[in-house]
């Protein structure tokens, strides 16, 4: 049996009723929401757009009351999970603990992307008591590489916070939250990747995700990725070889192949983004976007001001999705694997004899 891992979009089959409704042309609402709490970050990573939004160390925060009220409505329409990520560091929000507890009370499964540098005892207790997963962005397997990328001397501090998270979960005798690390990988960081794998396996995290750095126009120099696929592939395979029953390494092979220009991933098998119906992106001012990759001209509306249910199935939203030129979307688009999977269900390859079970 094919193994479905925690980072795979094949997980859509566990929401088979929602998928079936979509395939039959019925109205559906998103299962998952990417949501921002803070505009700005206390790190200034070489390739991250969020750091560009720091203004004299003053951050903009989501209105917690409006945010919670909106998420309550979205949950009633079928949203099940929320990842706190957005355009900045979520744990900087002064109401972070309150927001997490309220979302859990509503019924959400909650994930968190964080650089892990500002976690204190209260936050760690809140995370361990309420979250499904926490994923720490940690780029570099040694202090020199980490500090070059993050531009902060937080290597030891973040490692200590990860250890505290693991210890607190152990004390509570819980399986959740899963505690993982995300390693952004390009020509600057791949040299210390194996050191990162060894470090985090020794510490005891559940997994290490290895993903490629994708070029962004806001930081053209820092987001370059000059890796060669054949040499990168051998290092990724070595990293994956450290996996065992207690620790998984997830190299995002397909993303690397797309970013590094492998021919088989240059064209998509669909003309219409299916993934946008299952996941959406909410920013701190209430702006709801078609997806995390399409902002500016792809604003659906503002959920703090308007009705989400009407907005989601509005002509404007449907027209925006239709207008997406999918073959010009980012090479490592998060929704690409899901859209490919759904397209294969809609139009199976006859050469595989789909009706012969």
C-alpha positions, 0 to 999 in steps of 0.5 A, spaced: 500 500 500 502 506 498 504 510 504 501 517 505 505 521 509 504 527 513 506 532 508 502 529 502 496 532 498 494 525 497 491 526 504 485 529 500 482 522 500 480 523 507 475 528 505 472 524 500 465 527 501 468 534 500 472 531 494 466 528 491 462 534 492 467 538 488 467 533 482 460 533 482 460 540 481 456 542 488 458 548 492 464 546 497 468 551 502 475 550 504 478 545 508 484 549 510 486 556 511 493 559 511 492 565 516 496 571 518 497 574 525 502 579 524 505 583 518 513 583 519 518 578 522 523 579 527 528 575 523 530 577 516 532 571 512 535 572 505 529 569 501 523 571 505 518 576 503 516 577 510 522 581 513 521 586 507 515 588 511 518 590 518 518 598 519 523 600 525 521 593 529 513 595 529 509 590 527 501 590 524 497 585 528 490 582 526 484 584 530 483 578 534 476 579 535 474 580 528 479 574 526 476 569 531 469 571 529 470 570 522 474 563 523 468 561 527 463 563 521 468 559 516 468 553 521 461 553 521 461 552 513 466 546 513 473 549 514 477 544 519 484 546 519 488 553 520 495 554 519 498 560 522 503 563 518 502 569 513 506 574 512 510 574 518 512 571 525 505 569 528 508 568 535 509 576 535 502 577 536 500 579 543 494 575 543 497 569 540 495 565 546 488 567 546 487 566 539 490 559 539 485 557 545 479 560 541 480 557 535 481 550 538 475 551 542 471 552 536 473 546 533 479 547 529 486 543 528 491 548 528 498 548 525 504 553 526 510 555 522 515 559 526 522 561 527 522 559 534 526 564 537 520 568 541 517 562 544 517 562 552 514 558 557 507 560 556 507 559 549 510 552 549 504 550 554 499 553 549 502 550 543 503 543 546 496 543 549 492 545 543 496 544 536 496 539 531 503 541 529 508 546 529 514 547 524 520 551 525 523 554 520 531 553 521 535 554 515 542 551 516 546 545 520 551 549 523 551 556 527 555 560 521 550 558 515 544 559 520 546 566 522 548 568 515 541 566 512 537 568 518 541 574 520 540 573 527 544 570 533 538 565 535 541 558 533 542 556 540 536 559 543 532 556 537 535 549 539 533 550 546 526 552 545 525 546 540 528 541 546 523 544 551 517 543 546 519 536 546 520 535 553 514 538 555 510 534 550 514 528 553 512 530 560 504 530 558 505 523 555 502 526 548 503 524 541 501 531 539 503 536 536 508 533 531 514 537 532 518 538 525 523 543 522 523 546 515 530 547 512 530 551 506 535 549 501 539 552 495 547 553 494 548 557 500 545 551 505 545 545 502 553 544 504 550 543 511 544 539 510 546 533 512 549 536 519 542 539 520 539 532 519 544 529 524 542 535 529 535 534 529 535 527 529 539 527 535 535 532 538 528 528 537 524 532 532 519 528 528 521 530 522 525 534 517 522 537 511 527 539 506 524 544 500 527 548 495 528 556 495 524 559 490 526 566 487 522 572 489 522 578 486 522 582 493 529 579 494 532 577 487 539 576 490 537 572 496 532 567 493 537 565 487 537 557 487 544 555 483 543 548 485 544 543 480 539 537 480 543 531 479 548 533 485 542 536 489 539 529 488 544 525 491 545 529 497 537 529 498 537 522 498 543 521 503 539 526 507 533 521 506 537 515 508 537 517 516 529 516 516 527 511 521 521 509 525 522 515 529 524 520 525 522 522 518 526 526 512 522 529 507 525 531 501 520 535 496 523 532 490 518 534 485 519 541 488 526 541 487 525 538 480 520 543 478 525 549 481 531 546 478 528 546 471 527 538 470 523 537 463 517 533 466 515 538 470 515 544 466 507 543 463 502 542 468 496 537 466 490 541 468 488 548 465 484 550 472 486 550 479 482 545 483 486 546 489 484 553 490 477 551 492 480 546 498 485 551 501 485 559 502 489 565 504 487 570 509 491 576 511 491 580 517 487 586 515 481 581 513 483 580 505 481 573 503 486 571 497 485 566 491 491 563 494 498 565 497 501 565 490 496 570 488 495 577 491 494 584 489 489 583 483 487 576 486 483 579 492 476 575 493 474 580 498 474 582 505 471 577 510 472 582 516 467 587 512 463 582 508 459 575 508 464 570 507 459 565 504 457 570 499 464 572 497 466 564 496 461 563 491 461 570 488 462 571 480 468 575 482 471 569 486 470 564 480 472 569 475 479 570 478 480 562 479 478 561 471 483 567 470 489 564 473 494 562 468 496 555 471 503 554 467 505 561 469 504 560 477 510 559 481 514 552 479 513 550 487 506 552 488 503 548 494 497 547 490 500 544 484 500 536 487 493 537 489 490 540 482 494 534 479 491 529 483 484 531 482 485 532 474 488 525 474 481 523 477 477 527 473 481 525 466 484 518 468 490 516 463 486 510 459 493 507 459 492 505 466 486 501 465 482 505 470 476 500 471 480 494 472 481 493 479 
